[in-house]
Amino acid sequence: MHKTKIDIAKGKREKLIALLNQRLADALDLKSQSKQAHWNVKGMNFIALHELFDQVATELDPMVDDIAERITTLGGTALGTVRVAAQNSSLAEYPLEISDGADHVDALSNVLADFGKKVRADIDTADELGDADTADLLTGVSRSIDKLLWFVEAHLQ
């Protein structure tokens, strides 16, 4: 860990950094999964879904950056390469064989919901560790993920 004068105990910062690096791996995986859907969707609603899936990937960029920067702010090293994300992601593997729009909507909504659930649990953990700033950052991520989930799920309703 890098030295910092942040007034959060080192042991708590280590736990927060581990938590945030897990979410960083998941967020990078989620972005790649949304691009997988974007590149491979077919069917009657192609253009709407193609653009929506690209929007999901694009809106993940600032979340990924915020998570990584919070890690380094706390004195950690952001583990954000594609290889590390692939090794550490806790998200389910995206089904590579699908092309139908409804199948992509279902698959992407599943992974968005799972990521959102994990982020909400992390908000509580960050709060328990006394880091309101990380909890706040994750609250913003949660709110954004829920909105993206709504956009994607609306195609199933």
Buried (B, 14 or more C-beta within 10 A) or exposed (E): EEEBEEEBEEEBBBBBBEBBBBBBBBBBBBBBBBBBBBEBBBEEBEEEBBEBBBBBBEBBEEBBBBBBEBBBBBBBEBBBEEEBBEEBBEBEEBBEEBEBBBBBBBBBBBBBBBBBEBBBEBBEBBBEBEBEBBBEBBBEBBEBBBEBBEBBBEBEE
